[in-house]
Amino acid sequence: MVYKPNLDVLNLYNRFDSPICEVDCGQICKQFNPSGKPFCCDICVAVPVALKEEWTFLKANTKLWQRLRGDECPSDPIDLPKLKAETPHYMHLMACKGPDFCERDYRTLSCRQFPFSPYITEDDRLIGLTYNWDFEQVCWVISNLGRVSEQYQKEFLDIYDSLLFEHPSEYDSYYWLSEDMRKHFINQGRGIPILHRDGGFYLLDPETDECTPIDPTEFPKFGPYL
């Protein structure tokens, strides 16, 4: 029998609803996006995903979402077969109506967590938040990690502590994503920024997982946010 996690999607959404920081970062970054949308809300930049359980909940409660067709970005076509091959079997690629029509109560977990992901060490410890390095050049938050609220961090870890326990496939995905991040940052000769579950900010050695405390103002900045 295939294991199916028992997820209460509404409960997950209610527990993970705080804004990332005290400013509307989308208003900052959208001025640098030719589409005029916040990068995180532009599916031509970042394609959202939803757990299959999320999609069941969303299609019963809102018209905001649909399954990704692949023809949503004619000026920059989406390679749908490639994306599907890269997407875990328990998730769907999604498209929404866009930020002008957003219903915040029905944002997917992938929207709520962007640009962050759980960082899992090689010896299986979820020690905090890190970010998706693919968006370093466009996401204002990545260049301002010290502005991320304590409440957001708390809710993020509370959700993923429980979700990764209930959904082992999600745990495996983030474990291997953390491994990919270590390889990437080793090749770059860089440390990995960590928003640690102890409340501090750290630079992690990707070869050893050793964390060194750092003032968040010393984290690197990127793109137009230098």
C-alpha positions as CSV (number, residue, x, y, z in Angstrom):
1,M,0.0,0.0,0.0
2,V,1.3,3.5,-0.9
3,Y,1.6,5.8,2.0
4,K,-0.6,8.9,1.8
5,P,0.0,11.7,4.2
6,N,-3.0,13.0,6.1
7,L,-2.6,16.7,5.5
8,D,-5.0,19.4,6.8
9,V,-4.3,22.0,4.2
10,L,-6.4,24.8,5.7
11,N,-4.7,24.2,9.0
12,L,-1.2,24.5,7.3
13,Y,-2.3,27.7,5.6
14,N,-3.7,29.3,8.8
15,R,-0.4,28.5,10.7
16,F,1.8,29.9,7.9
17,D,0.3,33.3,7.1
18,S,2.6,36.0,8.3
19,P,4.4,38.3,5.9
20,I,8.1,37.8,5.4
21,C,9.0,41.2,6.6
22,E,7.6,44.6,7.6
23,V,7.7,46.0,4.1
24,D,5.9,44.9,1.0
25,C,9.0,43.5,-0.8
26,G,7.0,42.9,-4.0
27,Q,6.6,46.6,-4.4
28,I,10.4,47.0,-4.3
29,C,11.3,44.2,-6.7
30,K,8.6,44.6,-9.3
31,Q,10.2,47.8,-10.6
32,F,13.1,45.7,-11.9
33,N,10.9,43.1,-13.6
34,P,9.9,44.0,-17.2
35,S,6.5,42.5,-16.6
36,G,5.9,44.9,-13.8
37,K,5.0,42.0,-11.4
38,P,6.9,41.0,-8.3
39,F,9.3,38.3,-9.3
40,C,7.8,35.8,-6.9
41,C,4.3,36.3,-8.4
42,D,5.5,36.0,-12.0
43,I,5.1,32.4,-13.2
44,C,7.3,33.2,-16.1
45,V,10.1,33.7,-13.6
46,A,9.2,31.2,-10.8
47,V,6.6,28.5,-11.5
48,P,4.7,27.6,-8.4
49,V,4.0,24.1,-7.3
50,A,1.3,22.6,-5.0
51,L,1.1,19.3,-3.2
52,K,-1.6,17.2,-4.7
53,E,-3.5,17.6,-1.4
54,E,-3.3,21.3,-1.8
55,W,-4.7,21.2,-5.3
56,T,-7.6,19.2,-4.1
57,F,-8.3,21.9,-1.5
58,L,-7.7,24.8,-3.8
59,K,-9.9,23.8,-6.7
60,A,-12.8,23.2,-4.2
61,N,-12.4,26.7,-2.7
62,T,-11.1,29.2,-5.2
63,K,-10.8,30.0,-9.0
64,L,-7.4,31.6,-8.5
65,W,-5.4,28.5,-9.6
66,Q,-5.2,26.1,-12.5
67,R,-2.8,23.4,-13.5
68,L,0.1,24.8,-15.6
69,R,-0.5,24.4,-19.3
70,G,2.9,25.6,-20.6
71,D,1.6,28.3,-22.9
72,E,1.3,31.0,-20.3
73,C,4.5,32.8,-21.3
74,P,4.6,33.2,-25.1
75,S,7.6,35.5,-25.0
76,D,9.6,33.1,-22.9
77,P,8.1,29.6,-23.5
78,I,7.9,27.2,-20.6
79,D,9.5,23.8,-21.3
80,L,6.7,21.9,-19.7
81,P,8.1,18.3,-20.3
82,K,11.4,19.3,-18.7
83,L,9.7,21.0,-15.7
84,K,7.4,18.0,-15.2
85,A,10.4,15.7,-15.2
86,E,12.0,17.8,-12.5
87,T,8.9,18.0,-10.3
88,P,8.3,15.4,-7.6
89,H,5.5,13.0,-8.4
90,Y,3.4,14.2,-5.4
91,M,3.2,17.8,-6.7
92,H,1.6,19.7,-9.5
93,L,2.9,22.6,-11.5
94,M,0.5,25.5,-11.1
95,A,-0.5,28.8,-12.6
96,C,-2.5,31.6,-11.0
97,K,-4.3,34.6,-12.3
98,G,-1.5,36.9,-11.2
99,P,-0.8,39.3,-8.4
100,D,-3.7,41.7,-9.3
101,F,-6.1,38.9,-8.5
102,C,-4.3,37.2,-5.6
103,E,-6.4,35.8,-2.8
104,R,-3.8,35.7,0.0
105,D,-5.8,33.1,2.0
106,Y,-5.3,30.7,-0.9
107,R,-1.6,31.1,-1.6
108,T,0.2,27.8,-2.0
109,L,2.9,26.7,0.5
110,S,5.4,27.3,-2.3
111,C,4.2,31.0,-2.5
112,R,4.3,31.4,1.2
113,Q,7.8,30.0,1.6
114,F,9.4,31.8,-1.4
115,P,12.4,32.3,-1.7
116,F,13.2,30.0,1.3
117,S,13.5,26.3,1.8
118,P,14.4,24.2,4.8
119,Y,18.1,23.5,5.1
120,I,18.8,19.9,6.1
121,T,22.4,19.0,7.0
122,E,24.2,15.9,5.7
123,D,23.5,14.2,9.0
124,D,19.8,14.8,8.8
125,R,19.1,17.9,10.9
126,L,16.7,20.6,9.9
127,I,18.7,23.6,11.3
128,G,16.9,26.5,9.7
129,L,16.0,28.4,6.5
130,T,18.1,29.0,3.5
131,Y,17.1,30.4,0.1
132,N,16.9,29.2,-3.5
133,W,20.1,30.5,-5.1
134,D,18.5,30.7,-8.6
135,F,16.8,33.9,-7.5
136,E,19.7,35.7,-6.0
137,Q,19.8,38.3,-8.8
138,V,16.1,39.2,-8.6
139,C,14.7,38.7,-5.1
140,W,15.0,41.7,-2.7
141,V,14.6,39.5,0.4
142,I,17.7,37.4,-0.5
143,S,19.7,40.6,-0.4
144,N,18.1,41.7,2.9
145,L,18.0,38.5,5.1
146,G,18.2,40.6,8.3
147,R,14.7,42.0,7.5
148,V,13.0,38.6,7.7
149,S,10.7,38.7,10.7
150,E,11.1,36.4,13.6
151,Q,7.4,35.4,13.4
152,Y,7.8,34.4,9.8
153,Q,10.8,32.2,10.6
154,K,8.9,30.7,13.6
155,E,5.9,29.8,11.4
156,F,8.1,28.5,8.6
157,L,9.9,26.1,10.9
158,D,6.8,25.1,12.8
159,I,5.1,24.1,9.5
160,Y,8.1,22.2,8.0
161,D,8.9,20.4,11.3
162,S,5.5,18.9,11.1
163,L,5.1,18.6,7.3
164,L,8.4,16.8,6.7
165,F,7.5,14.4,9.4
166,E,4.1,13.7,7.9
167,H,5.3,13.7,4.3
168,P,8.6,11.7,4.1
169,S,8.8,12.3,0.3
170,E,9.0,16.1,1.0
171,Y,11.8,15.4,3.5
172,D,13.7,13.5,0.9
173,S,13.3,16.3,-1.6
174,Y,14.6,18.9,0.7
175,Y,17.4,16.7,1.9
176,W,18.7,16.3,-1.7
177,L,18.0,20.0,-2.5
178,S,20.3,20.9,0.5
179,E,22.9,18.5,-1.0
180,D,22.7,20.2,-4.3
181,M,23.1,23.5,-2.6
182,R,26.2,22.3,-0.8
183,K,27.7,21.2,-4.2
184,H,26.8,24.5,-5.8
185,F,28.3,26.7,-3.0
186,I,31.4,24.5,-2.9
187,N,31.9,25.1,-6.6
188,Q,31.3,28.8,-6.0
189,G,33.7,28.9,-3.1
190,R,31.0,30.5,-0.9
191,G,29.4,29.9,2.5
192,I,25.6,29.2,2.7
193,P,23.5,31.8,4.5
194,I,21.4,30.2,7.2
195,L,18.5,31.7,9.3
196,H,19.0,29.4,12.1
197,R,16.3,27.9,14.3
198,D,18.1,29.3,17.3
199,G,17.2,32.8,16.1
200,G,20.7,33.7,14.8
201,F,22.2,34.3,11.4
202,Y,25.0,32.0,10.3
203,L,27.3,31.3,7.4
204,L,27.5,27.6,6.9
205,D,30.6,25.8,5.5
206,P,29.2,23.6,2.7
207,E,32.0,21.1,3.1
208,T,31.5,20.5,6.8
209,D,28.0,22.0,7.7
210,E,29.8,24.0,10.4
211,C,28.0,27.3,11.2
212,T,29.8,30.6,12.0
213,P,27.7,33.4,13.4
214,I,27.4,36.5,11.2
215,D,25.9,39.9,11.3
216,P,23.1,39.7,8.7
217,T,24.3,43.0,7.2
218,E,27.4,41.2,6.1
219,F,25.5,38.7,3.9
220,P,26.2,39.4,0.2
221,K,23.8,41.5,-1.9
222,F,22.9,40.9,-5.5
223,G,21.7,42.5,-8.7
224,P,20.0,45.9,-8.4
225,Y,20.0,45.6,-4.5
226,L,23.8,46.1,-4.1
